[in-house]
């Protein structure tokens, strides 16, 4: 965790985690370095969702604050992480090392420019060979993104991207409730319904 002294953190990086012992320590250290590179005060929160492989220990040893959430699910983990977070800005990413934290400064710049939710776009960045199944890359993600744009005017090009950032003070306005993977879409839909400003930056995957 980054030392903030008596100050509230500027950035809270939140990872949901279920049996990711091979990756979680590395992403915690990478995110700590990325926040420090911005000259900001930050914290890293790993929400352990019932790991049995020592992921919680690996995360803590790498410098994260570990929060435990007994309710299984992607949404459950993030709801617990958001509740525990103290930073003005919340950054979301997977604990398996899928995303390149070199993109973190771009997310923070967009938030400081006035956006409330900033989505990553793998399609505008670089996708490593075999990193994304063909159906997800050419059918699933594009179709869902198109539907959200048509129905809700979200302006999002990669609705399935797991690296995102948002202002902590808008979380309540998003009325997030779902506990599973549908949380990812609920966040975008509810942000659009609430009239929040949504931005997008390239990320490497």
C-alpha positions in Angstrom: 0.0 0.0 0.0 1.2 3.5 -0.7 1.9 5.6 2.3 -0.6 8.5 2.6 0.0 9.6 6.2 -3.1 11.4 7.5 -4.4 12.2 4.0 -7.2 10.4 2.2 -5.8 8.5 -0.8 -6.2 10.1 -4.3 -6.6 6.7 -5.9 -8.0 3.4 -4.8 -7.2 0.5 -7.1 -9.7 -2.4 -6.6 -9.2 -6.0 -7.7 -11.8 -8.7 -7.3 -9.9 -12.0 -6.6 -10.8 -15.7 -6.5 -7.9 -18.1 -6.7 -5.5 -15.8 -8.6 -2.3 -16.6 -6.6 -0.2 -16.7 -9.7 -1.1 -13.2 -10.8 -2.4 -11.1 -7.9 0.9 -10.2 -6.3 2.3 -8.9 -9.6 -0.8 -6.8 -10.4 -0.7 -5.3 -6.9 2.9 -4.3 -7.3 2.3 -3.0 -10.8 -0.6 -0.8 -9.7 1.3 0.5 -6.7 4.1 1.6 -9.1 1.6 3.1 -11.5 0.0 5.3 -8.9 3.3 6.3 -7.4 4.5 7.3 -10.9 1.6 9.9 -11.0 2.9 11.4 -7.8 -0.4 10.6 -6.1 -1.2 9.0 -2.8 -3.0 5.7 -3.2 -4.1 2.4 -1.9 -4.7 -1.1 -3.4 -7.6 -3.1 -2.3 -7.9 -6.8 -3.1 -11.4 -8.2 -2.4 -10.9 -11.9 -1.7 -14.0 -13.8 -2.8 -13.3 -17.1 -1.0 -9.9 -18.1 -2.4 -8.4 -21.3 -1.3 -5.0 -21.0 -2.9 -3.4 -18.3 -0.7 -4.3 -15.4 -3.0 -5.1 -13.3 0.0 -1.7 -13.9 1.5 0.1 -13.1 -1.7 -1.9 -9.9 -2.1 -1.2 -8.7 1.4 2.5 -9.5 1.0 2.6 -7.4 -2.2 1.2 -4.4 -0.4 -2.6 -4.6 -0.8 -5.3 -4.2 1.8 -7.3 -7.4 1.7 -11.1 -7.2 2.1 -13.1 -10.4 2.4 -16.5 -10.8 0.8 -18.3 -14.1 1.4 -20.9 -13.6 -1.2 -19.5 -15.0 -4.4 -19.7 -12.9 -7.6 -18.0 -10.2 -9.6 -20.5 -7.6 -8.5 -20.4 -8.7 -4.9 -16.6 -8.3 -4.9 -16.7 -4.8 -6.4 -19.5 -3.6 -4.1 -17.4 -4.6 -1.1 -14.3 -3.0 -2.6 -16.1 0.3 -3.4 -17.4 0.4 0.2 -14.0 -0.1 1.6 -12.2 2.3 -0.7 -11.2 5.8 0.5 -9.8 7.3 -2.7 -11.4 10.1 -4.7 -10.9 7.9 -7.8 -11.6 4.2 -8.1 -9.7 2.1 -10.6 -11.0 -1.4 -11.5 -9.0 -4.2 -13.1 -8.8 -8.0 -13.0 -6.3 -9.8 -10.6 -4.9 -12.1 -13.3 -2.7 -9.6 -15.0 -4.8 -9.2 -18.1 -4.5 -5.4 -18.3 -1.4 -3.2 -18.7 -1.3 -0.6 -16.0 0.6 1.8 -18.2 -2.9 3.0 -19.1 -3.6 4.2 -15.5 -2.5 7.8 -16.1 -4.9 8.1 -19.0 -7.8 7.0 -16.8 -6.9 9.5 -14.1 -6.5 12.4 -16.7 -10.0 11.7 -18.0 -11.4 11.8 -14.5 -9.6 15.0 -13.7 -10.9 16.4 -17.0 -14.5 16.0 -15.8 -15.6 12.4 -16.7 -17.4 10.4 -14.1 -16.8 7.0 -15.5 -13.9 6.1 -17.8 -14.0 2.8 -19.8 -11.0 1.0 -21.2 -11.2 0.0 -24.8 -9.2 -3.1 -25.8 -10.2 -2.5 -29.4 -8.5 0.9 -29.4 -5.4 -0.6 -27.7 -3.4 -3.7 -28.4 -4.9 -7.2 -27.9 -2.2 -9.9 -27.6 -2.6 -13.0 -29.8 -5.0 -15.5 -28.2 -5.8 -13.2 -25.3 -9.4 -12.9 -26.3 -11.6 -15.7 -27.7 -12.7 -15.1 -31.3 -16.4 -15.0 -30.5 -15.8 -12.4 -27.7 -13.6 -10.2 -29.9 -15.7 -10.2 -33.1 -19.2 -11.0 -31.9 -19.9 -10.8 -28.1 -18.2 -7.5 -27.1 -19.1 -5.5 -30.3 -22.7 -6.6 -30.3 -23.2 -5.8 -26.6 -21.5 -2.5 -27.0 -23.7 -1.7 -30.0 -26.9 -2.6 -28.1 -25.9 -0.4 -25.1 -25.2 2.5 -27.5 -28.5 2.1 -29.3 -30.7 1.6 -26.2 -29.0 3.9 -23.7 -26.7 6.2 -25.7 -23.6 5.1 -23.7 -21.0 5.9 -26.4 -19.0 2.9 -25.2 -16.9 0.9 -27.7 -15.9 -2.0 -25.4 -18.6 -2.9 -22.9 -16.8 -6.0 -21.7 -13.6 -4.3 -20.8 -12.7 -5.0 -17.1 -10.4 -2.0 -16.7 -12.3 1.1 -15.7 -12.2 4.1 -13.5 -14.8 6.2 -11.8 -15.2 9.0 -9.3 -16.1 7.6 -5.8 -18.6 10.4 -5.3 -20.8 9.1 -8.2 -21.1 5.5 -7.0 -24.3 6.1 -5.1 -25.9 7.8 -8.2 -25.2 4.6 -10.2 -27.5 2.5 -7.9 -25.4 -0.7 -8.4 -27.2 -3.8 -7.2 -26.3 -6.9 -9.2 -23.9 -9.5 -7.7 -22.6 -11.4 -10.8 -21.0 -10.6 -14.1 -24.0 -8.5 -15.1 -22.6 -5.9 -12.8 -20.3 -4.8 -15.7 -23.2 -3.9 -17.9 -25.3 -2.5 -15.1 -22.5 0.0 -14.3 -22.6 1.4 -17.9 -26.4 1.4 -18.2 -27.0 3.1 -14.9 -24.2 5.6 -15.5 -25.9 6.6 -18.8 -29.4 6.7 -17.1 -28.0 9.0 -14.4 -26.6 11.4 -16.9 -23.0 10.7 -15.9 -20.2 11.7 -18.2 -18.6 8.6 -19.8 -15.2 8.6 -21.3 -13.0 5.9 -22.9 -9.2 5.3 -23.2 -7.2 2.6 -25.0 -5.9 -0.2 -23.0 -3.6 -3.1 -23.8 -4.9 -6.6 -23.1 
